[in-house]
């Protein structure tokens, strides 16, 4: 896992912990809070994060969930709610990203606070996001293309990682779920959707 991936995943973990601790339905003190990790079956997306949770001993129990497409969202989120998951963690997988609105709706329907990697999820009704800024990535790609068009050899250009990350909080979704976002989290958000 690269340094940027670690930074993104660490940021997601912090937001998850805030969501879990501010949840209206607090977990019993003796039990670890449950975090559901949603994947589409691609181990490359979720395996590094699951391993980071396990190695970091963050103090949460993981519940891996698999959804192959939007037809599975209700089933897996009902399973997460049944396991009393304090939060759902979903990454910017192409299948999940393409169906972000139904995923966010299903999370709200089953009252599972969900944190995502791309800001489009919060715009579609998701609770919170933390991840690379897509406009920043597109600007970086344009700069790369500019260098190539000016004669640079692609093989000699360094591989670049995202340098701009954004936090988005959806207060409307937080209110719907009965969550109170701490003021410090709202101050650090790049955007707050109300």
C-alpha positions in Angstrom: 0.0 0.0 0.0 1.4 3.4 -0.9 1.7 6.3 1.4 -1.2 8.2 -0.2 -3.4 5.1 0.1 -2.5 4.8 3.7 -3.3 8.5 4.3 -6.7 8.1 2.6 -7.5 4.9 4.5 -6.4 6.5 7.8 -8.6 9.5 7.1 -11.5 7.2 6.4 -10.9 5.3 9.6 -10.9 8.5 11.6 -14.2 9.6 10.1 -15.6 6.1 10.9 -14.5 6.3 14.5 -16.2 9.7 14.8 -19.4 8.3 13.3 -19.4 5.3 15.6 -18.7 7.3 18.7 -21.4 9.9 17.9 -24.0 7.2 16.9 -27.3 7.7 18.6 -27.4 3.9 19.4 -24.2 3.4 21.4 -22.8 -0.1 21.5 -22.5 -1.8 24.9 -19.1 -0.9 26.5 -17.9 -4.6 26.6 -18.4 -5.1 22.8 -16.2 -3.8 20.0 -18.1 -1.6 17.6 -18.7 -3.3 14.3 -17.6 -1.7 11.0 -19.0 -3.3 7.8 -16.6 -3.1 4.9 -18.3 -3.3 1.5 -16.6 -4.7 -1.6 -17.8 -6.0 -4.9 -15.7 -9.1 -4.6 -12.4 -7.6 -5.8 -9.9 -8.4 -3.1 -7.6 -5.6 -4.4 -10.1 -3.0 -3.1 -10.9 -4.2 0.4 -8.1 -6.6 1.4 -5.5 -3.9 2.2 -7.9 -2.0 4.3 -9.2 -5.0 6.2 -5.6 -5.9 6.9 -4.8 -2.4 8.0 -7.7 -2.6 10.5 -6.5 -5.9 11.8 -2.8 -4.9 12.1 -3.6 -1.4 13.6 -5.8 -2.8 16.3 -8.0 0.1 16.0 -10.6 -1.5 18.3 -13.3 -2.4 15.9 -14.7 -5.7 14.7 -14.9 -6.0 10.9 -17.8 -7.4 9.0 -16.9 -8.0 5.4 -19.8 -7.6 3.0 -20.0 -8.4 -0.7 -22.3 -6.8 -3.3 -21.9 -7.6 -6.9 -24.3 -4.9 -8.0 -27.2 -2.7 -6.9 -29.6 -5.7 -6.6 -27.5 -6.8 -3.6 -27.4 -3.4 -1.7 -30.6 -4.0 0.3 -29.5 -7.5 1.3 -26.0 -6.6 2.5 -27.1 -3.4 4.3 -29.9 -5.4 6.0 -27.1 -7.8 7.1 -25.0 -4.9 8.4 -28.0 -3.5 10.3 -28.7 -7.0 11.7 -25.1 -7.2 12.9 -25.6 -3.8 14.6 -22.8 -2.3 12.4 -21.9 1.2 13.7 -20.7 2.2 10.3 -20.2 1.1 6.7 -17.0 1.7 4.8 -17.2 1.6 1.0 -14.4 2.5 -1.4 -14.4 4.1 -4.9 -14.9 0.7 -6.6 -16.3 1.2 -10.2 -19.5 -0.8 -9.5 -20.2 1.1 -6.3 -19.4 4.5 -7.8 -21.7 3.8 -10.8 -24.5 3.0 -8.4 -23.7 5.5 -5.6 -27.3 6.9 -5.3 -29.0 3.5 -4.7 -26.2 2.5 -2.3 -26.6 5.7 -0.3 -30.4 5.3 -0.2 -30.1 1.7 1.0 -27.7 2.8 3.7 -30.1 5.4 4.9 -33.1 3.0 4.6 -31.3 0.5 6.9 -30.0 3.3 9.2 -26.3 2.4 8.6 -24.0 5.4 8.7 -21.8 5.1 5.6 -18.4 6.6 4.8 -17.1 6.6 1.2 -13.9 7.5 -0.6 -15.2 9.8 -3.4 -17.1 13.0 -2.9 -19.8 12.0 -5.4 -21.2 9.6 -2.8 -21.9 12.5 -0.3 -23.5 14.4 -3.2 -25.7 11.4 -3.8 -26.8 11.2 -0.2 -24.0 9.4 1.6 -23.0 10.6 5.1 -19.3 11.4 4.6 -16.4 11.0 2.3 -12.7 11.4 2.5 -10.5 10.8 -0.6 -8.6 12.2 -3.5 -10.1 15.3 -5.2 -11.2 14.2 -8.7 -10.7 17.7 -10.1 -7.2 17.8 -8.7 -6.5 14.4 -10.3 -7.8 15.6 -13.6 -5.6 18.7 -13.4 -2.6 16.4 -12.7 -3.5 14.3 -15.7 -3.7 17.4 -17.9 -0.2 18.5 -16.7 1.1 15.0 -17.6 -0.4 15.2 -21.1 1.1 18.7 -21.5 4.6 17.3 -20.7 4.2 14.5 -23.2 3.0 16.8 -25.9 6.0 19.1 -25.2 8.3 16.1 -25.9 8.8 14.4 -22.6 9.1 10.6 -22.8 6.3 8.9 -20.9 8.8 6.3 -19.5 10.9 9.0 -17.9 8.0 10.8 -16.2 7.6 9.9 -12.5 4.5 8.2 -11.3 2.4 10.7 -9.4 0.0 10.2 -6.5 -3.0 12.4 -5.7 -1.9 15.5 -3.7 -5.2 17.0 -2.9 -7.8 15.2 -0.7 -11.2 16.4 0.3 -13.6 15.7 3.2 -17.3 16.1 2.5 -20.0 15.8 5.2 -23.7 15.5 4.4 -25.5 17.1 7.3 -29.0 16.2 5.9 -28.0 12.6 6.0 -26.6 12.9 9.5 -29.8 14.4 10.7 -31.8 11.7 9.0 -29.7 9.1 10.8 -30.0 10.9 14.1 -26.2 11.6 14.3 -24.7 14.8 15.7 -21.5 15.6 13.8 -18.9 17.2 16.2 -18.1 20.8 15.5 -14.4 20.0 15.0 -15.3 17.5 12.2 -17.4 20.1 10.5 -14.7 22.7 10.7 -12.2 20.4 9.0 -14.6 19.5 6.2 -13.8 20.9 2.8 -17.5 21.0 2.0 -20.6 20.6 4.1 -23.8 19.6 2.3 -26.9 20.9 4.1 
